[in-house]
Amino acid sequence: MARFYRYKLPPWCRQWLIIIERCVLPIAFFQLVRTLLFPTTFDVFLLGIMIGLYFAFHLEWI
């Protein structure tokens, strides 16, 4: 499997990755509260994607 190196990307793409990385946790927390208050299938699915995205950034898979 080829490793994904973010430093080989163009500067504008790296900047977007940094912005997304910093925004994922607050959005995931908001989604968690929303899912606890109004649980729907879509909210649970979206929360799973947010948590997966957070761990992908945390473990430096992205």
C-alpha positions as CSV (number, residue, x, y, z in Angstrom):
1,M,0.0,0.0,0.0
2,A,1.4,3.4,-0.9
3,R,1.8,5.9,1.9
4,F,0.1,9.3,1.6
5,Y,2.6,12.1,2.1
6,R,0.9,15.4,2.6
7,Y,4.2,17.3,2.1
8,K,4.3,16.2,-1.5
9,L,1.0,18.0,-2.2
10,P,0.8,21.6,-3.5
11,P,0.8,24.3,-0.9
12,W,-2.9,25.2,-1.4
13,C,-3.9,21.6,-0.9
14,R,-1.8,21.3,2.3
15,Q,-3.5,24.5,3.6
16,W,-6.9,22.9,3.0
17,L,-5.9,19.8,4.9
18,I,-4.7,21.8,7.9
19,I,-8.0,23.7,7.9
20,I,-10.1,20.6,7.7
21,E,-8.0,18.9,10.4
22,R,-8.6,21.7,12.8
23,C,-12.4,21.9,12.1
24,V,-13.2,18.2,12.4
25,L,-13.2,17.9,16.2
26,P,-15.6,20.8,16.9
27,I,-18.0,19.7,14.1
28,A,-17.8,16.1,15.4
29,F,-18.7,17.3,18.9
30,F,-21.6,19.3,17.6
31,Q,-22.8,16.2,15.6
32,L,-22.5,14.1,18.8
33,V,-24.8,16.5,20.7
34,R,-27.2,16.6,17.8
35,T,-27.2,12.8,17.5
36,L,-27.9,12.4,21.2
37,L,-30.8,14.9,21.1
38,F,-32.4,14.0,17.7
39,P,-31.1,10.5,16.6
40,T,-31.7,9.7,13.0
41,T,-29.9,7.2,10.8
42,F,-28.3,10.0,8.8
43,D,-27.0,11.7,12.0
44,V,-25.4,8.4,13.3
45,F,-23.9,7.8,9.9
46,L,-22.5,11.4,9.7
47,L,-21.1,11.1,13.3
48,G,-19.3,7.8,12.3
49,I,-17.7,9.6,9.3
50,M,-16.6,12.5,11.5
51,I,-15.1,10.2,14.1
52,G,-13.3,8.2,11.4
53,L,-12.0,11.3,9.8
54,Y,-10.8,12.6,13.2
55,F,-8.9,9.3,13.9
56,A,-7.5,9.3,10.3
57,F,-6.0,12.8,11.0
58,H,-4.9,11.9,14.5
59,L,-3.1,8.7,13.4
60,E,-1.6,10.6,10.4
61,W,-3.2,8.4,7.8
62,I,-4.1,11.6,6.0
